[in-house]
Amino acid sequence: MDWGMKNRIESIFNRKSGKTVMLAVDHGYFQGPTTGLKKPAETINPLLPYCDSLFITRGILRNCIPSNINVPVFLRVSGGPSVLKELSDEELTTSMKEAIRLNASGVGMSIFVGGEYETKTISNLGRLVNEAEEYGIPVLAITAVGKDMGRDARYLGLACRIAAEIGAHMVKTYYCAEDFEKVVEGCPVPIVIAGGKKIPEKDALQMAHNAISKGAAGVDMGRNIFQSENPVSMIKAIRAVVHEGYSVDDAFELYNNPKDDSKNN
């Protein structure tokens, strides 16, 4: 792996913990004005000091994020269908030259293992990796889960391993309560977990704690942060779990009674 690729990957991981808290705010690319992101700048900008990386579309990056931020950006580069259509029918929507123009540290796209357009999305990943490798840009593969797909270790392990085999440098997947460590063991690249739909804050902290304890390299959460009643307190609590080894109870206490600044670089 070239120095540039290593440097970009390492830039998103906390130097002390070796883990990452990525903030996913790309939901509008297929959901439109998602609850909590109807005014993206108002939601995202207060959270920027507490995330290790921002996962975002080029449109929101250009129009809503200050150009002087010191946060690595992973750019969502796949899309096409909205929630009104078959989501697995995605295409690559953003070129590598565009990602470089936007100073992205990495790019990310979804694959739909078991979906109607499985072959297309996996082939898209292969093409993206080919192009990204040419420029030393890491690729995050997201194992998207449709309504008819499972979320058990067997399925997630299959999807993550395929993503790594095709060449993804990192994988984002869902957490499963049973045998998640086997998903991690079967994937030779770092795994970060998706937050998924909004759940109670303590449950989200528990999920993050469990995933980290079973080998996840971090989290890439969106709705469980920006749809929280107090998003800044929530991302601080997530950081405490991921980077500082807080227990769920202590992190929930931090959420309810936040310090002035719990970020620990």
C-alpha positions in Angstrom: 0.0 0.0 0.0 1.4 3.4 -1.0 2.2 6.1 1.5 -0.6 8.3 0.3 -3.2 5.6 0.7 -1.9 4.7 4.2 -1.9 8.4 5.2 -5.5 8.9 4.1 -6.8 5.8 5.9 -4.9 6.6 9.1 -6.1 10.2 9.1 -9.6 9.0 10.1 -8.5 6.9 13.0 -7.9 8.4 16.4 -4.1 8.1 17.2 -4.7 7.0 20.8 -7.5 4.6 20.5 -6.9 3.4 16.9 -10.7 3.6 16.4 -12.9 6.0 14.4 -16.2 7.9 14.9 -17.5 8.7 11.4 -20.5 10.9 11.0 -22.9 9.8 8.2 -24.9 12.6 6.8 -25.5 11.2 3.2 -29.1 10.1 3.8 -30.6 12.8 1.5 -29.2 11.2 -1.6 -32.1 8.7 -1.6 -34.4 9.9 1.2 -34.6 13.6 0.4 -34.9 16.0 3.4 -34.5 13.5 6.1 -35.7 14.3 9.7 -32.8 16.0 11.4 -31.1 16.9 8.1 -33.8 19.3 6.7 -31.3 22.1 7.2 -28.0 20.3 6.8 -25.6 23.1 7.8 -27.5 23.7 11.1 -27.3 20.1 12.0 -23.8 19.1 10.8 -21.6 22.1 11.6 -22.0 21.8 15.5 -21.0 18.1 15.2 -17.8 18.6 13.2 -15.5 19.1 16.1 -16.4 15.7 17.5 -16.2 13.4 14.4 -13.1 11.8 13.0 -14.5 11.8 9.5 -17.5 13.0 7.6 -19.4 10.8 5.2 -21.3 13.1 2.9 -22.4 13.8 -0.7 -20.7 16.3 -2.9 -23.8 18.6 -3.0 -24.1 19.0 0.7 -20.3 19.3 1.1 -20.1 22.1 -1.4 -23.2 24.0 -0.2 -23.3 23.4 3.6 -19.9 22.7 5.0 -17.2 25.4 5.6 -14.1 25.0 3.5 -11.8 25.6 6.5 -12.8 22.4 8.4 -10.1 20.1 9.6 -12.1 16.9 9.3 -11.3 14.2 6.7 -14.2 13.7 4.2 -15.4 10.4 2.7 -17.5 11.2 -0.3 -20.6 9.2 -1.2 -20.2 8.4 -4.9 -23.1 6.0 -5.6 -26.8 6.6 -6.1 -29.6 6.8 -8.6 -32.8 5.4 -7.2 -34.9 7.1 -4.5 -36.9 5.5 -1.8 -39.7 5.2 -4.3 -37.7 2.7 -6.5 -35.6 -0.4 -6.1 -32.6 0.9 -4.1 -30.1 -1.7 -5.3 -30.3 -0.3 -8.9 -27.4 2.1 -8.1 -24.8 3.6 -10.4 -21.5 5.4 -9.7 -22.5 9.1 -9.7 -19.3 10.9 -8.9 -15.9 10.7 -10.6 -12.5 10.2 -8.9 -11.4 13.6 -10.4 -14.3 15.2 -8.7 -13.4 13.5 -5.4 -9.9 14.8 -5.7 -11.1 18.3 -6.5 -13.1 18.2 -3.3 -10.1 17.1 -1.4 -11.8 13.9 -0.3 -9.8 11.5 1.9 -11.8 8.6 0.7 -14.9 7.5 -1.3 -17.7 5.2 -0.4 -20.5 3.3 -2.1 -23.1 0.7 -1.4 -23.2 -2.9 -2.5 -26.5 -4.9 -2.3 -25.5 -8.6 -1.7 -28.6 -10.6 -2.3 -30.4 -7.6 -3.9 -32.0 -7.5 -7.3 -29.0 -5.7 -8.8 -26.4 -7.4 -6.8 -24.0 -8.0 -9.7 -24.2 -4.4 -10.9 -23.3 -3.0 -7.4 -20.5 -5.4 -6.9 -19.1 -4.7 -10.3 -19.4 -0.9 -9.6 -17.3 -1.5 -6.5 -14.6 -3.2 -8.6 -14.5 -0.3 -11.0 -14.4 2.2 -8.2 -11.5 0.4 -6.5 -9.6 0.2 -9.9 -9.9 4.0 -10.3 -9.3 4.9 -6.7 -6.1 2.8 -6.5 -4.7 4.8 -9.3 -4.9 7.9 -7.2 -4.2 6.4 -3.7 -7.8 7.0 -2.5 -9.3 4.5 -0.1 -12.7 3.0 -0.8 -15.4 2.3 1.9 -17.9 -0.4 0.8 -21.3 -0.2 2.5 -23.1 -3.5 2.8 -26.6 -2.1 2.3 -29.5 -4.1 3.5 -32.8 -4.2 1.7 -36.1 -5.1 3.2 -35.8 -8.8 2.2 -32.2 -9.3 3.4 -31.1 -10.6 6.7 -28.9 -9.0 9.3 -27.4 -12.1 10.9 -23.7 -13.0 11.0 -24.0 -15.4 8.1 -25.3 -12.7 5.7 -23.2 -9.9 7.0 -20.1 -12.1 7.0 -20.8 -12.9 3.3 -21.4 -9.3 2.3 -18.3 -8.0 4.2 -16.0 -10.7 2.8 -17.2 -10.1 -0.8 -16.5 -6.3 -0.4 -13.0 -7.0 0.9 -12.3 -9.6 -1.8 -13.3 -7.1 -4.5 -10.8 -4.6 -3.0 -12.5 -2.3 -0.6 -10.1 -0.8 2.0 -12.8 -0.5 4.7 -16.3 -1.9 5.1 -19.4 -0.4 6.8 -21.9 -3.0 7.9 -24.6 -3.5 10.5 -24.1 -5.0 13.9 -25.6 -8.3 14.8 -26.0 -9.4 18.4 -24.9 -13.0 17.7 -21.5 -13.9 16.4 -20.5 -10.4 15.2 -16.9 -11.3 16.1 -17.1 -13.9 13.3 -18.1 -11.2 10.8 -15.0 -9.2 11.9 -12.7 -12.3 11.8 -13.8 -13.1 8.3 -13.1 -9.7 6.9 -9.4 -8.8 6.3 -10.1 -5.0 6.3 -11.4 -2.8 9.1 -15.1 -2.8 9.7 -17.2 0.1 11.0 -20.8 -0.3 12.0 -23.8 1.6 10.7 -26.1 3.1 13.3 -29.2 2.3 11.3 -32.6 3.6 12.2 -33.0 5.8 15.3 -33.2 3.9 18.5 -33.1 5.1 22.1 -29.8 6.7 23.0 -28.8 4.1 25.6 -29.5 1.3 23.1 -27.3 3.1 20.5 -24.5 3.4 23.0 -24.9 -0.3 23.9 -24.7 -1.2 20.2 -21.5 0.8 19.8 -20.0 -0.7 22.9 -20.8 -4.2 21.8 -19.4 -3.7 18.4 -16.2 -2.2 19.6 -15.7 -5.0 22.1 -16.2 -7.6 19.4 -13.6 -6.1 17.0 -15.2 -3.2 15.1 -12.8 -0.5 14.1 -15.3 2.2 14.8 -18.8 3.5 14.0 -20.3 5.4 11.1 -23.4 6.7 12.7 -26.0 9.2 11.4 -29.6 9.1 12.5 -28.7 7.9 16.0 -26.7 11.1 16.4 -28.4 13.8 14.4 -31.9 12.7 15.3 -31.1 12.6 19.0 -32.7 15.2 21.2 -29.2 16.5 21.9 -26.9 15.5 18.9 -23.7 17.1 20.3 -24.1 15.3 23.7 -24.8 12.1 21.8 -21.7 12.2 19.6 -19.6 13.1 22.7 -21.0 10.0 24.4 -20.3 7.8 21.4 -16.7 9.1 21.3 -16.4 8.2 25.0 -17.4 4.6 24.2 -15.3 4.3 21.1 -12.1 6.2 22.1 -12.1 6.1 25.9 -13.6 2.8 26.7 -16.5 4.2 28.7 -19.1 1.7 29.9 -22.6 2.1 28.6 -23.9 3.5 31.9 -21.1 6.0 32.1 -21.5 7.1 28.5 -25.3 7.5 29.1 -24.6 9.6 32.1 -22.2 11.7 30.0 -25.0 12.1 27.5 -27.4 13.3 30.1 -24.9 15.5 31.9 -22.3 16.4 29.2 -18.9 17.9 30.0 -17.9 21.1 28.3 -15.8 19.1 25.8 -15.2 15.3 26.0 -13.2 15.2 22.8 -9.8 13.6 23.4 -7.5 13.8 20.3 
